[in-house]
């Protein structure tokens, strides 16, 4: 009877503990980032990453068993950076009108997609292919919390779980529209107002639905 076929590992072999090891891993990830940004996934190989990083392939394999493991580490690092950026924007727009706050989140998504488009498209594709939902739960939870904290004052009266769901939906809506626009070549200046309309329209619909339940006037605005 044949043994069960196993998939290649996609996680790092070991976590770097010493400063020198952390620097080496950082060199590897920076080299992979440069390659992906310049040439996309077809240009990414372990040999080329090692060469660009200025290390031996053997040193690379101490931490990453294959190319997929490098990509996973890049996706996780990128998503942590997204969470930090979303949290920073949330802090900046804490007292701003909702439309201004949403515009700030949209502009952040546009920057991530359009200013590093080749890298962004490559990592988006690989995130779907590798099905990394479990690995990114904590990061997505941070993003959800930051967005929820931002929109909550304008959705006063909604149950906490409804606001949390709205934050999830808003993040997915913006991300999906921006990612698709970047992948299909829609110019940034054309997609921005469309994303804003969709995002604010969705939040207005959430507010109106809750208002109908509570007997508010349907004319009440999000920031009113």
Buried (B, 14 or more C-beta within 10 A) or exposed (E): EEEEEEEEEBEBEEEBEEEEBEEBBEBBBBBBBBBBBEEBBEBBEBEBBBBBBEBEEEBBBBBBBBBBBBBBBBBBBBBBEBBBBBBEBBEEBEEBEBBEBBBBBBBBBBBBBBEBBBBBBBBBBBBEEBEBEEBBEEBBEBBBBBBBBBBBEBBEEBEEEBBBBBBBBBBEBBBEBBBEBBBEEBEBEEBBEEBBEBBBEBBBEBBBEBBEEEEEEEEEEBEE
